[in-house]
Amino acid sequence: MTSPAVELSPTDLAVDHALAHLSSGMRFLLEVPPVDADEARAAYLDGSAPDPQFTYRELDADPDVTAAQLAAINVTNVENLTLGHLLRAKHRELELQVEMLRARDSEDFLGLSIELYGSVSPTLRAQAEQVLAAVLAAESAGSALHAEAFLLLAQEEIAHYREQDPDIEMHAEIRPDAVGVMVSGDTLLIGPDSAVQQRRAAALIHHEVGTHLVTQVNGAAQPSKVLGTGLAGYDETQEGLAVVAEIACGSLTAFRLRQLASRVLTVDRRVAGASFHEAHEALVSGGIPPGSAFTTVMRVFRAGGMTKDAIYLRGLVDLLAHLRAEGRLDRQPRAGHRLTLGPVVGGPLGVLGPQGAPDL
């Protein structure tokens, strides 16, 4: 028996919609990657730039203006207790993002990132080390799909969802100012220089389209529009679900698993004060190819220190613990239906252990 739907007052929904509108206009994850990552990688790897200095795009919006707009949205008087809690948390998250944009490429950025995304617990660090020790070899790179080919795959997947709902707002495009592959709002952005391993393509489609875009579409269809922009702190569960989708489609490679563990250790090293060169050398000495190691360290050191990359493995560990405890991922399970993750959970991912989620 389902509970009756809760009616939200027009006043509460007005606050919710105003916050969602402001949030959807902020392109935070587009503002923090360096625009010269490829040039910096080439210079670093040939030894001409031992301490890479990155260049960032001009901010789309003045953080002071965004902060003033945010301050004008009063979330303290929302009548519905649950919605009020969610909106206050989202308001604070947006405040942190604005502060981070102000502090971009400065020492203050790291502390704000820790407040927003957390750091690395001893338990999570140990789990990352266990993964790298257990998964000793990664497969060769193999053939790659370039931006145009990957865009076609993404559009085919989006077309699959449009067969279920022709009016669905979900898009994919190659964008000159995008780095790699990422979701922003209802759009999958693909950098023009992106190259995706053929064996990783299906996993990335399920990660970005099947998890991130589908979640955004579902959230945007709800009465509370802030659900479409992502609740505060949702990133960890989102990225954990996205990696579980990679497992479920049979495309979580050894390289990817080592990559997730390497990100955790690099975040931990950045927080501990390691230099870019020290963090890079630590990965290379652990068997990570120099080019891949550079990308991992760049992602963590960008803008001053982005600890977000620790949440992928942390979210995955949490969800695996949930599944091992007979937890479900579907809202209303069908009789006799069970998600099968295959041998990977008992194999390489078995090192993450049954003990539950890491300390957060």
HULIN-V476877 format. One line per field, one symbol per residue. ss: DSSP state (@ for helix, = for strand, . for the rest). Layout:
BEGIN
ss=???
END
This chain:
BEGIN
ss=.........@@@@@@@@@@@@@@@@..@@@@@.=..@@@@@@@@@..........=......@@@@@@@@@.........@@@@@@@@@@@@@@@@@@@@@@.....@@@@@@@@@@....@@@@@@@@@@@@@.........===@@@@@@@@@@@@@@@@@@......====......====..====....===@@@@@@@@@@@@@@@@@@@@@@@....@@@@......@@@@@@@@@@@@@@.....@@@@@@@@@@@@@@@@@@....@@@@@@@@@@....@@@@@@@@@@@@@@@..@@@@@@@@@@@@@@@@@@.................@@@...@@@@@........
END
